[in-house]
Amino acid sequence: MVVADSRANAVRYYLAIKQYLKDHPQESAGCDVMIAFSGEVILDEMPTEKPFTESSMNLDENGKYITTDKKFRKVFHSSLYNILVVANKYQTGFDEPLLHSMYVDKKLRGVAAVQTLSRLNRTCFGKESTFVLDFENTEEDIKKAFQPFYEGASMEGTTDPNFVYDLRNNLKEYMLFNYDDVEKFNSFMAKKQEKDRVRRQLADLREYCVRSLTGTGNFQKMNSIPSVTISANLQGLMHISHRLSE
């Protein structure tokens, strides 16, 4: 993500990136750029050009103009684009887990600094780091912006990093899953599939979980799990299945 300090400069960044991609096809293979801003922009150095608009500068997989926010987010999440230039719009409130790097060419203050840099903190499979290159703000600027939130945060008690491992070991005793199941589920969740394929896989997953949670199979210890726990797990599974099928 490239954060510009004005809509005009966002358009300039977009045009410059487009030109670079065109001039360096080998180095830029698989790369393309989108831009997000509101209204119309006329550049002083290009007065005869038609006003630039977001919809006229972004195309979907069929070469059609992207005219809705929903379509914009869907296309950027695909493999077509991997660079996004923004000017206020999508600088905050844009939840895209695939965002990894940010180039900041804008003064950031207060909560806007926190919200902007936090665009990168969404997690996804294979994302193990983030990167920020800031041309306008000093380390002290950013520290000052974040400081009120750190000073205002509080925690009761201490955090035990071993808790999650203890919980995992307790769950293992009930033989609800094995590590092959975990790896398969992780791989499944990391892939983008057509809806019909997702539904078929979810049906198999539901059948497996229902069989496991209701005690059919080699789950000798299931009788010791309260029925309310089984019900809660089934409800959670159905909720996840519904969300993934949408």
C-alpha positions in Angstrom: 0.0 0.0 0.0 1.2 3.5 -0.9 -0.2 6.2 1.3 -0.2 9.6 -0.6 -0.7 13.0 1.0 -3.2 14.1 -1.6 -5.5 12.8 -4.3 -3.4 14.4 -7.0 -0.2 12.8 -5.7 -2.0 9.5 -5.4 -2.8 9.7 -9.2 0.8 10.7 -9.9 2.1 7.7 -7.9 -0.4 5.4 -9.8 0.8 6.7 -13.2 4.4 6.4 -12.3 4.0 2.8 -11.0 2.1 1.9 -14.2 4.9 3.4 -16.3 7.5 1.5 -14.3 5.7 -1.8 -14.7 5.4 -1.2 -18.5 9.1 -0.3 -18.8 10.3 -3.2 -16.7 8.1 -6.2 -17.7 10.5 -8.9 -16.6 11.2 -7.4 -13.1 7.5 -6.6 -12.7 6.0 -9.9 -13.9 2.8 -10.6 -11.9 2.5 -7.1 -10.6 -0.3 -4.5 -11.1 -1.6 -1.5 -9.3 -5.0 -0.2 -8.2 -5.9 3.3 -6.8 -8.5 4.5 -4.3 -9.7 8.0 -3.9 -12.9 10.0 -4.1 -14.2 12.5 -6.6 -12.3 13.7 -9.6 -8.7 14.8 -10.0 -7.2 17.1 -12.7 -3.4 17.3 -12.7 -1.8 20.7 -13.4 0.7 19.1 -15.7 -2.0 17.4 -17.7 -4.8 20.0 -18.0 -6.1 18.6 -21.3 -6.7 15.2 -20.0 -10.2 14.1 -18.8 -10.5 14.2 -15.0 -9.2 11.1 -13.3 -11.7 9.1 -11.3 -11.3 5.9 -9.3 -13.7 3.9 -11.4 -12.0 4.9 -14.7 -8.6 3.8 -13.5 -9.4 0.4 -12.1 -10.5 -2.6 -14.2 -11.7 -6.1 -13.1 -10.7 -9.5 -14.5 -12.9 -8.9 -17.6 -11.6 -5.5 -18.4 -14.6 -3.7 -17.0 -14.6 -0.6 -14.8 -14.9 -1.2 -11.1 -17.8 0.9 -9.9 -18.6 -0.5 -6.4 -16.7 -0.8 -3.2 -17.6 -4.5 -2.9 -16.2 -5.2 -6.3 -13.1 -3.2 -5.6 -12.2 -5.1 -2.5 -12.9 -8.5 -4.1 -10.7 -7.7 -7.1 -7.8 -6.4 -5.0 -8.0 -9.6 -2.9 -7.6 -11.6 -6.0 -4.2 -12.4 -7.8 -4.7 -9.6 -10.3 -3.3 -6.8 -8.2 -0.8 -6.5 -5.4 -0.2 -2.8 -5.2 -2.7 -0.2 -3.9 -2.3 3.6 -3.9 -4.6 5.4 -1.5 -5.4 9.0 -0.6 -7.5 9.0 2.6 -10.0 6.4 1.2 -9.0 2.9 2.4 -6.1 4.5 4.4 -8.2 3.5 7.4 -10.9 0.9 7.8 -9.7 -1.3 5.0 -9.4 -4.9 6.3 -7.3 -6.7 3.9 -5.2 -9.5 5.4 -2.9 -9.8 2.4 -1.5 -6.3 2.9 2.2 -6.7 3.9 4.1 -3.5 3.1 3.3 0.2 3.4 5.1 3.2 1.9 4.1 6.4 3.7 4.4 9.7 2.0 2.1 11.7 4.3 2.2 13.2 7.7 0.4 11.0 10.2 -0.9 12.3 13.5 -2.8 10.8 16.5 -5.3 8.1 15.9 -4.9 8.4 12.1 -1.3 7.2 12.4 -2.5 4.2 14.5 -5.3 3.3 12.2 -3.2 3.7 9.0 -0.3 1.6 10.2 -2.7 -1.0 11.6 -3.8 -1.8 8.1 -0.9 -4.3 8.1 -1.7 -6.1 11.3 -4.4 -8.5 9.8 -3.1 -12.1 9.7 -3.3 -14.7 7.0 -1.7 -18.0 6.1 2.0 -17.5 5.1 2.2 -13.9 6.4 5.0 -13.8 9.0 6.1 -10.2 8.9 5.2 -6.6 7.8 7.2 -3.7 6.4 6.8 0.1 6.6 9.0 2.6 4.7 8.1 6.1 6.0 9.3 9.2 4.1 7.5 11.8 6.2 7.3 10.7 9.9 10.0 10.2 12.4 10.2 7.4 14.9 9.4 10.0 17.6 6.3 11.1 15.6 4.9 7.5 15.5 5.8 6.7 19.1 3.9 9.9 20.2 0.9 8.8 18.2 0.8 5.3 19.7 1.7 6.4 23.3 -1.8 7.3 24.5 -3.1 3.9 23.6 -0.3 2.1 25.3 -0.6 4.2 28.5 -4.4 3.7 28.5 -4.2 0.0 28.1 -4.4 -2.2 31.2 -4.2 -5.9 32.0 -5.5 -7.8 35.0 -3.2 -10.5 36.2 -0.4 -12.0 34.2 -0.3 -13.8 30.9 0.9 -17.4 30.9 2.3 -18.3 27.4 2.0 -22.0 28.3 -1.8 -21.8 28.7 -2.5 -22.5 25.1 -0.3 -25.5 25.1 -1.9 -26.8 28.3 -5.3 -26.4 26.6 -4.0 -28.3 23.5 -2.8 -31.1 25.6 -6.1 -31.3 27.4 -8.0 -31.5 24.1 -5.7 -34.2 22.8 -6.9 -36.5 25.6 -10.4 -36.5 24.1 -9.0 -37.7 20.7 -11.2 -35.2 18.8 -8.5 -34.7 16.2 -4.9 -35.5 15.2 -2.2 -33.4 13.7 -3.0 -34.7 10.2 -6.5 -33.3 10.7 -5.0 -29.9 11.7 -2.8 -29.7 8.7 -5.5 -30.7 6.3 -7.9 -28.1 7.8 -5.1 -25.4 7.7 -4.5 -26.1 4.1 -8.2 -26.1 3.3 -8.7 -22.7 5.0 -5.7 -21.2 3.1 -7.1 -21.9 -0.3 -9.7 -20.0 -2.3 -12.2 -22.4 -3.8 -15.3 -22.1 -5.8 -18.5 -22.0 -3.7 -19.7 -25.5 -4.7 -16.4 -27.1 -3.8 -16.3 -25.2 -0.5 -19.8 -26.4 0.3 -18.9 -30.1 -0.5 -15.8 -29.8 1.8 -17.8 -28.2 4.5 -20.4 -31.0 4.3 -17.6 -33.5 4.8 -16.1 -31.4 7.7 -19.5 -31.1 9.4 -20.1 -34.9 9.1 -16.7 -35.6 10.6 -17.1 -33.2 13.5 -20.7 -34.3 14.2 -19.5 -37.9 14.3 -16.6 -37.0 16.6 -18.6 -34.8 18.9 -21.5 -37.3 19.3 -19.2 -40.1 20.2 -19.6 -42.4 17.1 -16.2 -43.8 16.5 -13.2 -44.4 18.7 -13.8 -41.6 21.2 -14.0 -43.4 24.5 -13.8 -40.2 26.6 -16.6 -38.3 25.0 -19.1 -39.2 27.7 -17.1 -37.0 30.1 -17.7 -33.8 28.0 -20.8 -31.9 29.1 -23.5 -31.9 26.5 -23.6 -28.1 26.6 -20.0 -28.1 25.4 -20.9 -30.4 22.5 -23.8 -28.2 21.6 -21.7 -25.0 21.7 -19.1 -26.6 19.5 -21.7 -27.7 17.0 -23.2 -24.2 16.9 -19.8 -22.7 16.4 -19.1 -25.1 13.6 -22.4 -24.3 11.9 -21.7 -20.6 12.2 -18.3 -21.0 10.6 -19.7 -23.1 7.9 -22.4 -20.5 7.1 -19.8 -17.7 7.0 -17.4 -19.6 4.7 -20.3 -20.6 2.4 -21.4 -17.0 1.8 
